[in-house]
Amino acid sequence: MATATPSCPDAHLLAELRQGNAAAFSALYEHYWPGLYRTAYFKTGRREVAEELVQEVFVRLWDKRQTLLFDNAGAWLHTCLRHLVIDYVR
């Protein structure tokens, strides 16, 4: 199994993630967490809520790892976050 690094393209990391590679998941988490957190915090204005929403995004990514049908992790993660923020605001 190849080792995932933050410099790997999303498609490679997602292919590794589909195989259950925890290092690929960690690389995606480290790369995308700061931006997702900033977005969630900007939308909610609450640090704890932002952290929980971003955590939920990554839980969903891990839970769905074997059925992922996309190669752009950033787009999927931000879309997932947008839906969670909308649900939170409701």
FENMOGI-V305475 format. One record per helix or strand of 2 or more residues. SS is the DSSP state (A for helix, B for strand). FROM is the first residue (numbers start at 0). LEN is the number of residues. If there is no record, write none. Layout:
SS,FROM,LEN + SS,FROM,LEN
//
This chain:
A,9,9 + A,21,23 + A,46,17 + A,64,3 + A,72,17
//
